[in-house]
Amino acid sequence: MTYLLDPTGESAPATRECTERPLSLKGLTIGLLDIRKARGDVFLDRIEALLTERSFSVLRFSKPTFTKIAPIDLRHEISTKCDVVIEALAD
């Protein structure tokens, strides 16, 4: 069993089912989410370059600030346009 801990300070942990990882990224749209931590954009720039070199479809997104969770409309846009997401947590 895999456990996912939510760092947003929830008072009672919620039980969530993890989504199965795809066997391949071929044909999928990959979202890159910059949470606005220092140098996260540098990490994502490199990831984007590596993925596009390999002909993957990549979309970039950014949170307004790293101090708050992503706005609902941003989360909705990502979930409707992307099959998988890589989130930058670099400092």
ChimeraX commands (.cxc) that place a marker at each C-alpha (Angstrom):
marker #1 position 0.00,0.00,0.00 radius 0.5
marker #1 position 1.22,3.50,-0.84 radius 0.5
marker #1 position 0.62,6.40,1.53 radius 0.5
marker #1 position 0.42,9.99,0.38 radius 0.5
marker #1 position 0.84,12.65,3.05 radius 0.5
marker #1 position -0.74,16.02,2.34 radius 0.5
marker #1 position 1.43,18.86,3.71 radius 0.5
marker #1 position -1.39,21.44,3.66 radius 0.5
marker #1 position -2.21,21.01,7.35 radius 0.5
marker #1 position -5.39,19.00,7.13 radius 0.5
marker #1 position -6.71,18.23,10.62 radius 0.5
marker #1 position -7.93,14.73,9.74 radius 0.5
marker #1 position -5.98,12.84,7.05 radius 0.5
marker #1 position -8.14,11.88,4.09 radius 0.5
marker #1 position -7.87,8.50,2.44 radius 0.5
marker #1 position -7.10,8.77,-1.26 radius 0.5
marker #1 position -6.60,6.18,-3.95 radius 0.5
marker #1 position -3.40,6.58,-5.93 radius 0.5
marker #1 position -3.82,6.65,-9.69 radius 0.5
marker #1 position -1.96,3.92,-11.53 radius 0.5
marker #1 position 1.11,5.10,-13.39 radius 0.5
marker #1 position 0.99,4.66,-17.15 radius 0.5
marker #1 position 3.22,1.96,-18.61 radius 0.5
marker #1 position 4.50,4.45,-21.18 radius 0.5
marker #1 position 4.37,8.20,-21.81 radius 0.5
marker #1 position 4.00,7.65,-25.55 radius 0.5
marker #1 position 0.99,9.60,-26.85 radius 0.5
marker #1 position 0.34,11.30,-23.50 radius 0.5
marker #1 position 0.42,15.01,-22.73 radius 0.5
marker #1 position 2.86,15.81,-19.94 radius 0.5
marker #1 position 2.17,18.83,-17.73 radius 0.5
marker #1 position 5.05,20.61,-16.01 radius 0.5
marker #1 position 3.95,22.56,-12.94 radius 0.5
marker #1 position 6.25,25.23,-11.53 radius 0.5
marker #1 position 5.23,25.85,-7.92 radius 0.5
marker #1 position 7.40,29.02,-7.89 radius 0.5
marker #1 position 10.11,27.78,-5.54 radius 0.5
marker #1 position 13.59,29.08,-6.33 radius 0.5
marker #1 position 15.20,27.36,-9.34 radius 0.5
marker #1 position 12.21,25.10,-9.98 radius 0.5
marker #1 position 11.93,26.75,-13.40 radius 0.5
marker #1 position 15.54,25.74,-14.16 radius 0.5
marker #1 position 14.69,22.12,-13.35 radius 0.5
marker #1 position 11.55,22.23,-15.50 radius 0.5
marker #1 position 13.36,23.92,-18.40 radius 0.5
marker #1 position 15.76,20.96,-18.52 radius 0.5
marker #1 position 12.96,18.39,-18.17 radius 0.5
marker #1 position 11.01,20.13,-20.96 radius 0.5
marker #1 position 14.07,20.11,-23.24 radius 0.5
marker #1 position 14.65,16.38,-22.65 radius 0.5
marker #1 position 10.98,15.52,-23.24 radius 0.5
marker #1 position 10.59,17.62,-26.39 radius 0.5
marker #1 position 13.83,16.12,-27.77 radius 0.5
marker #1 position 12.01,12.81,-27.54 radius 0.5
marker #1 position 8.88,14.24,-29.26 radius 0.5
marker #1 position 6.64,14.24,-26.18 radius 0.5
marker #1 position 3.79,16.74,-25.93 radius 0.5
marker #1 position 4.56,19.11,-23.04 radius 0.5
marker #1 position 2.51,21.93,-21.47 radius 0.5
marker #1 position 3.86,24.36,-18.85 radius 0.5
marker #1 position 1.91,25.75,-15.88 radius 0.5
marker #1 position 2.82,27.93,-12.89 radius 0.5
marker #1 position 1.23,28.57,-9.53 radius 0.5
marker #1 position 0.92,32.25,-8.56 radius 0.5
marker #1 position 2.99,31.62,-5.41 radius 0.5
marker #1 position 4.55,28.65,-3.63 radius 0.5
marker #1 position 2.97,29.67,-0.32 radius 0.5
marker #1 position -0.56,28.57,-1.28 radius 0.5
marker #1 position -2.11,25.60,-3.02 radius 0.5
marker #1 position -2.77,25.90,-6.74 radius 0.5
marker #1 position -6.03,27.71,-7.53 radius 0.5
marker #1 position -8.95,25.48,-8.46 radius 0.5
marker #1 position -9.13,26.82,-12.03 radius 0.5
marker #1 position -5.43,26.03,-12.57 radius 0.5
marker #1 position -5.88,22.51,-11.18 radius 0.5
marker #1 position -8.91,22.02,-13.44 radius 0.5
marker #1 position -7.02,23.24,-16.51 radius 0.5
marker #1 position -4.12,20.88,-15.78 radius 0.5
marker #1 position -6.44,17.93,-15.17 radius 0.5
marker #1 position -8.32,18.48,-18.43 radius 0.5
marker #1 position -5.28,19.10,-20.64 radius 0.5
marker #1 position -2.68,16.69,-19.23 radius 0.5
marker #1 position -2.40,12.95,-18.71 radius 0.5
marker #1 position 0.52,13.13,-16.27 radius 0.5
marker #1 position 2.20,15.95,-14.33 radius 0.5
marker #1 position 5.72,16.65,-13.13 radius 0.5
marker #1 position 5.87,19.20,-10.33 radius 0.5
marker #1 position 9.04,21.18,-9.58 radius 0.5
marker #1 position 9.91,21.31,-5.88 radius 0.5
marker #1 position 13.50,22.56,-6.20 radius 0.5
marker #1 position 15.10,25.21,-3.98 radius 0.5
marker link #1:1,2 radius 0.2
marker link #1:2,3 radius 0.2
marker link #1:3,4 radius 0.2
marker link #1:4,5 radius 0.2
marker link #1:5,6 radius 0.2
marker link #1:6,7 radius 0.2
marker link #1:7,8 radius 0.2
marker link #1:8,9 radius 0.2
marker link #1:9,10 radius 0.2
marker link #1:10,11 radius 0.2
marker link #1:11,12 radius 0.2
marker link #1:12,13 radius 0.2
marker link #1:13,14 radius 0.2
marker link #1:14,15 radius 0.2
marker link #1:15,16 radius 0.2
marker link #1:16,17 radius 0.2
marker link #1:17,18 radius 0.2
marker link #1:18,19 radius 0.2
marker link #1:19,20 radius 0.2
marker link #1:20,21 radius 0.2
marker link #1:21,22 radius 0.2
marker link #1:22,23 radius 0.2
marker link #1:23,24 radius 0.2
marker link #1:24,25 radius 0.2
marker link #1:25,26 radius 0.2
marker link #1:26,27 radius 0.2
marker link #1:27,28 radius 0.2
marker link #1:28,29 radius 0.2
marker link #1:29,30 radius 0.2
marker link #1:30,31 radius 0.2
marker link #1:31,32 radius 0.2
marker link #1:32,33 radius 0.2
marker link #1:33,34 radius 0.2
marker link #1:34,35 radius 0.2
marker link #1:35,36 radius 0.2
marker link #1:36,37 radius 0.2
marker link #1:37,38 radius 0.2
marker link #1:38,39 radius 0.2
marker link #1:39,40 radius 0.2
marker link #1:40,41 radius 0.2
marker link #1:41,42 radius 0.2
marker link #1:42,43 radius 0.2
marker link #1:43,44 radius 0.2
marker link #1:44,45 radius 0.2
marker link #1:45,46 radius 0.2
marker link #1:46,47 radius 0.2
marker link #1:47,48 radius 0.2
marker link #1:48,49 radius 0.2
marker link #1:49,50 radius 0.2
marker link #1:50,51 radius 0.2
marker link #1:51,52 radius 0.2
marker link #1:52,53 radius 0.2
marker link #1:53,54 radius 0.2
marker link #1:54,55 radius 0.2
marker link #1:55,56 radius 0.2
marker link #1:56,57 radius 0.2
marker link #1:57,58 radius 0.2
marker link #1:58,59 radius 0.2
marker link #1:59,60 radius 0.2
marker link #1:60,61 radius 0.2
marker link #1:61,62 radius 0.2
marker link #1:62,63 radius 0.2
marker link #1:63,64 radius 0.2
marker link #1:64,65 radius 0.2
marker link #1:65,66 radius 0.2
marker link #1:66,67 radius 0.2
marker link #1:67,68 radius 0.2
marker link #1:68,69 radius 0.2
marker link #1:69,70 radius 0.2
marker link #1:70,71 radius 0.2
marker link #1:71,72 radius 0.2
marker link #1:72,73 radius 0.2
marker link #1:73,74 radius 0.2
marker link #1:74,75 radius 0.2
marker link #1:75,76 radius 0.2
marker link #1:76,77 radius 0.2
marker link #1:77,78 radius 0.2
marker link #1:78,79 radius 0.2
marker link #1:79,80 radius 0.2
marker link #1:80,81 radius 0.2
marker link #1:81,82 radius 0.2
marker link #1:82,83 radius 0.2
marker link #1:83,84 radius 0.2
marker link #1:84,85 radius 0.2
marker link #1:85,86 radius 0.2
marker link #1:86,87 radius 0.2
marker link #1:87,88 radius 0.2
marker link #1:88,89 radius 0.2
marker link #1:89,90 radius 0.2
marker link #1:90,91 radius 0.2
view
